[in-house]
């Protein structure tokens, strides 16, 4: 075998064996930023819903962000199938990708639901829940950025604890919103708004799920 062919084989083996740290962490950073972009758009829409001239167009824009997230998630799974040694446990990579994708799905789903239900205005409970989602994903993005090196696992843990705190607040907001809702007499409106409130709160649940995965990663790799 010639020296040139030997070098090519060695390089090929090295690329197969060496952990592709940068690839996975870059993808997770992109995914976290995509989730933040969706949450930012959600808050902007919910706060200004009555002023929006074309809600359908905003729904399409949100759906496009959701599609971007799907593509990143798919790329993560593709890399997972191609990489022999990963910087995190394959199960951790899979769980985190799925958790981030779930958050994005619920943000997009809530927006599509508001449009399909023909909602003409939002209320304080929707705004508060949307902002809790936004605050949660900001913390998650910072935690995701931190797992690249895990130099300070305490900071990751603090982000995750904050997400859990925000989820508890969302539970309380949901409870109050539903109590107020059932004081009204319009059954159709009750059904519509209850669904929207609950989906926004589930988005914070999904944020907590992602935080739990990140917390486990920080603990396991320190």
N, C-alpha and C positions, 0 to 999 in steps of 0.2 A: 504493500500500500504506500502511495506517495505521501510525502510530508504534508502536502497541501490538503489532501483528502483527510488525513489524520486530524489536522487543525480544524477543518470544517466539522468533523464529527464531534470533537471535544467541545467546540463552541455550541453546537446544537444541543449536546447533553447539558451543558452549563445553563443554557436558556431554559431547558425543561426542568432542571432541578432547583436552580436558585429561586428563592421566594420572590414573587412579583409584588413586593410591598407597595411600590409606587402606584402600580396599576389599580389595585383594590382601593387604596386610600384616596387616590384621585377620584375614582368613581363614587365613593361614598361622600366625598366633599361636594361633588357635583350634584348628587342626589339630594343631600341636605339643603343645598342652596336652592334647588328646584322646589323643594317643599316650602322653604321660607318665601319664595316668590309667590307661590300659590296662596299661602296664608296672608301675605301682604295684599294681594289682589282681593281676597275674600273680605278683609276688613274694609278696604276701600269701597267695595261694592255694597256691603251691608250698611256702611255708614251713609252712603249717598244713593241708596237704592231708588228712592222716589224721584231723584233728579236725573237718573240714567235714561237717556232717550231710547237706546237700543239694548235691552237686556239680553236678547238672543246673541248679539255680537259679543257681549262680555262672556256669555256662556261658552261660546266658541273659543275665545281667548283662554279661558280657564281649561277647557278640554285640551287645547294644544299643550299647555303646561303639563297636564296629566299624561299626555302621550309622550312628552319628553322624559317624564319620570319612568314610564313603562320601558322606554328604550334603554335608559340607564340601568334599570333593574335587569333587563334581559342581558345586557352586556356584562353585568356582574356575574350572572349565572353562567354565561358563556365562558368567562375567564375562569370561573370556579371549575368548570369541566375540563379546561385546557391546562390548568396549573397543577403540577404534581405536589409542590410544597407551597403552602399558603402562609401569609404572615399571621393570620388568625386561624382558629379551628374552622374547617369548612361549615360546620353547623352554625357557628357564630356569624360567619359571613352571610349564610342563607337566612338566618333569623333576622339580622339587622336589615338586610335588603328588603325582606318581606314586611318588616315593621314600618320602615320608611315609606314603602309603597302603599301600605294600608292608610297611613295618615293622608297621603295625597289623594287616594281614592275617596275618602270621606269628605275632604275639602271640596273636591270636584263634585261629588255626588250631592252634597248639600246645595251647591250653586245650581246644579241642573234641576234639583227638586224645587227650589224656589221659583225657577222659571216655569217648569211644567205645572206647578200648582197655581200659577197665575197670581202670585203674590204681588201686590201693588206697593206695599210699604213694609218696612222692617220696624222692629221695636228695640227698646233698650236691652232686653234680655238677649236678643240675637247679636246685638253689637257687643255686649259684654262677653258672650260666649266666643264670638269670633276673635276678639282681642285676647282671650285666654288661650285659644289655639295658636295665635300669632306669637304670644310670649313663650309658649311651650316649645314651638319649633325653633325659636331663636336660641333657647337653651340647648336644644338637641343638636343644632348645628355646631355650637361651640364644643359640645361633648364629642361629636363626631370628629371635629378637627383635632381634638386631644388624643384620640386613640392611635394616631399615626406613630407617635413615639412613646406615649404614656409616661412622660417624664414626671407628671404630677397627677397621679390617680385621684388625689383628694379633690382637685378641681373638677374632674369629671364627675365624681360622686356628688359634689355640691350642685352641679348642673342637674343631675338626675333627681336629687332630693327636691329641687325647686320645681321640676316638672310634676313630681308627685303632689306637691303643695298646690300647684295651679289646678291639677285635676280635681283635688278635693274642693276647691273653690267652685269649679265648674259644676260639680255635683250639687252644691248648695244653690247656685244660680238656677240650675235646671229645676230643682225642687220648688223654688219660689215662683218661677215662671209658670210651671204647670198648675200650681195652686191658684195663681191669679187667672190663668186661662180658664179654669173650670168655674170661675165666678161668672163667666159670660154665658150666653144662651145660644150662640150660633154654633151648632154641632159641626158643620163643615169647616168653619174657621178653626175650631178646637182641634180637629183631626189634622188639618194642614200645619198649623203652627206647632202642635205637639211633635209631629214628625221632624220638623226642621230643628226645633230645640234639641231633640234627642240625638239627631245626627251630628249636630255641633258638639254635643257633650261626648258622643262616642269618638269623635276626632281627638278629644283630649284624652280619652281612654287609650287610644292608639298611640298617642304621644307618650303616655306612661309605659306602654308596652315597649316602645323603642328605648326609653330611658332605662328600663329594667335590663334590656339586652346590653346596653352600653355599660351599665353598672357591673354586670357579670363579666364583661370583657376586661374592664379596668381592674377588677379584683383578681381575675385569673391570670393576667399577664403582668403582675407586679410581684 
